Amino acid sequence: MKKSLGPKAFGFPVPVFVVGSYMEDYKANIMAAAAAGVCCLSPPCIYISLREATATYHNIIRNNAFTVNIPSEEYISETDYVGIASGKKFDKFLETDLNPVKSDLVNAPYVNEFPLVMECKLKETVNLGSHTMFIGEVIDLKVDNDFLTSIIVKSDLELSKVDIEKIKPFSYDLSLREYYKLGDKAGKGFSAGLKLLNKNNK
Ligand SMILES: Cc1cc2nc3c(=O)[nH]c(=O)nc-3n(C[C@H](O)[C@H](O)[C@H](O)COP(=O)(O)O)c2cc1C
């Protein structure tokens, strides 16, 4: 029997993104965002949902741009800190010993030490209530070489792919407010269901 917990949004695993933006005085700022994810593949778009109380909310509207950085497990403390402290009061790059890099493509900084960044142009905002959804078009995805893996597509075609097992990202439980490491591979997409598809097609 299921117990009703009322209308609550729950999903798991949800990513922990670190969003980079410039403050009004051009100080580089970062905040943690877990109400976030991928929302379109072509054009490639991601969303982050922000409260108006955050400095990042106003920074993105002013600059029409932001970066989404994905931290590794070793940066859980820094990520949590940038989810507690506001850029209105603190220089979060200075306090965490992280280093901002100015994006060449959009008017926003990214985190040098984190393995992966998406540089985004603001495409659309949707006010949903407590949070406003910021949809960003990904202008570029940059990944440090150490976190890539090569896939041989054809004998003459080799592609670089993001390797989650090397990045070791972590996720967030919005219900109990806890960070989780990600587990092992559990199957292959567009492949694990083929047996059932073939059975039903007979
Ligand atoms: C793990 C985690 C996830 C968070 N996710 C969000 C989120 O999705 N949206 C939001 O508005 N605030 C979120 N927060 C809170 C903001 O990160 C926090 O208010 C931060 O201080 C805002 O920084 P800023 O004022 O420098 O922009 C989260 C905090 C943590 C610790």
The ligand as an SDF file (V2000), in Angstrom:
LIG
                    3D

 31 33  0  0  0  0  0  0  0  0999 V2000
   22.6440   20.9940   -3.3720 C   0  0  0  0  0  0  0  0  0  0  0  0
   21.9510   22.3180   -3.5180 C   0  0  0  0  0  0  0  0  0  0  0  0
   21.0900   22.5230   -4.5790 C   0  0  0  0  0  0  0  0  0  0  0  0
   20.4440   23.7540   -4.7430 C   0  0  0  0  0  0  0  0  0  0  0  0
   19.6010   23.9250   -5.8080 N   0  0  0  0  0  0  0  0  0  0  0  0
   18.9930   25.1130   -5.9900 C   0  0  0  0  0  0  0  0  0  0  0  0
   18.1480   25.3060   -7.1160 C   0  0  0  0  0  0  0  0  0  0  0  0
   17.9660   24.4270   -7.9700 O   0  0  0  0  0  0  0  0  0  0  0  0
   17.5490   26.5310   -7.2480 N   0  0  0  0  0  0  0  0  0  0  0  0
   17.7450   27.5480   -6.3370 C   0  0  0  0  0  0  0  0  0  0  0  0
   17.1590   28.6350   -6.5180 O   0  0  0  0  0  0  0  0  0  0  0  0
   18.5650   27.3900   -5.2650 N   0  0  0  0  0  0  0  0  0  0  0  0
   19.2050   26.2160   -5.0910 C   0  0  0  0  0  0  0  0  0  0  0  0
   20.0590   26.0420   -4.0220 N   0  0  0  0  0  0  0  0  0  0  0  0
   20.3420   27.1860   -3.1420 C   0  0  0  0  0  0  0  0  0  0  0  0
   21.3110   28.2110   -3.7990 C   0  0  0  0  0  0  0  0  0  0  0  0
   22.4610   27.5570   -4.3020 O   0  0  0  0  0  0  0  0  0  0  0  0
   21.7020   29.2770   -2.7410 C   0  0  0  0  0  0  0  0  0  0  0  0
   20.5550   30.0450   -2.4350 O   0  0  0  0  0  0  0  0  0  0  0  0
   22.8740   30.1490   -3.1480 C   0  0  0  0  0  0  0  0  0  0  0  0
   23.3190   30.8330   -1.9980 O   0  0  0  0  0  0  0  0  0  0  0  0
   22.5450   31.1710   -4.2350 C   0  0  0  0  0  0  0  0  0  0  0  0
   23.7380   31.8260   -4.5710 O   0  0  0  0  0  0  0  0  0  0  0  0
   23.7940   33.2700   -5.2320 P   0  0  0  0  0  0  0  0  0  0  0  0
   22.9550   34.2050   -4.3750 O   0  0  0  0  0  0  0  0  0  0  0  0
   25.2640   33.6230   -5.1980 O   0  0  0  0  0  0  0  0  0  0  0  0
   23.2600   33.1400   -6.6080 O   0  0  0  0  0  0  0  0  0  0  0  0
   20.6930   24.8200   -3.8240 C   0  0  0  0  0  0  0  0  0  0  0  0
   21.5550   24.5950   -2.7370 C   0  0  0  0  0  0  0  0  0  0  0  0
   22.1680   23.3580   -2.5830 C   0  0  0  0  0  0  0  0  0  0  0  0
   23.1030   23.1510   -1.4100 C   0  0  0  0  0  0  0  0  0  0  0  0
  1  2  1  0
  2  3  1  0
  2 30  2  0
  3  4  2  0
  4  5  1  0
  4 28  1  0
  5  6  2  0
  6  7  1  0
  6 13  1  0
  7  8  2  0
  7  9  1  0
  9 10  1  0
 10 11  2  0
 10 12  1  0
 12 13  2  0
 13 14  1  0
 14 15  1  0
 14 28  1  0
 15 16  1  0
 16 17  1  0
 16 18  1  0
 18 19  1  0
 18 20  1  0
 20 21  1  0
 20 22  1  0
 22 23  1  0
 23 24  1  0
 24 25  2  0
 24 26  1  0
 24 27  1  0
 28 29  2  0
 29 30  1  0
 30 31  1  0
M  END
$$$$
